Amino acid sequence: MKKSKNIRHLFVHIILLAGVTITITPFLWMVFTSFKTLGESMAIPPTIFPSKWQLDAYTKIFTSIPFAQVYLNTIISAVVTVLLQVAFCTMAAYGFGRIDFPFKNTIFLIVLSVLMVPGQIFLIPQYLIIMHMGLLDTIPAVFIPNLFSAFGTFLMRQFFMSLPKELEEAAILDGCNRFQIFGRIMLPLVKPGIVSLVIFTAKFAWNDFMWPMIVNTSPTKMTLAPALSTLQGQYGTRYPMQMAGAVMAVMPIIILFFIFQKQFIEGVAQSGIKG
């Protein structure tokens, strides 16, 4: 019995190790390529490790594109998107989850219906709105359409609905109004959900490619994803620089996840407690 259990555990660990290998291999290839020369990055058969580790790609990328400005643009866009989306989604989720008002479920279904529509359908209407606002080729044009999320509202609603009603009833008896209940009682109790929403939103805002490329064309107004794509030309691609930029682009998200991984996993696990 014990032997069969050990074999089963060994089999599970082998599968997990294979999954980790498949997952981490592209990341390691990206890191190794960023230290190669252009010739080594295009060599056939390919080489895994560079023959001589060098930082040319990391220094040249700052002169090939305005990388520092692009990085700052991405940070501004991600921070504003996260802050405002968390604020709007938590307020909307609290309303849908804890307050009774006419046609609440119908309105919530309409909000959720957005998730069933491909995002590409919204590109032209959003572009026309931004154009009429006179915001084309600006940083606000990148984050304005992403200030609200149906997914974020649904995620936070699940957390609010999992809380006992007695908390609100006790707060009302103590003289708290809705804003005090929301800010002082409810928000601290749904902190894992907020952390999950922050990570999901930051990841999306940081990696967004299509929309920033459509609304912004100036190199100094681009974000990381479209700016790095400019290193890919018609007749050749500067792979080491592209990989160096990608390494520096993914590091903040990796650091963010490692700092808040406990809250993130807890938030994802608890998001389906109550429908």
Helices and strands as residue ranges (DSSP letters): H 2-34, H 38-41, H 56-64, H 67-98, H 104-113, G 114-116, G 119-122, H 123-132, H 140-143, G 144-146, H 150-161, H 165-173, H 178-180, I 181-186, H 187-189, H 191-207, H 210-215, G 219-221, H 224-229, H 239-270
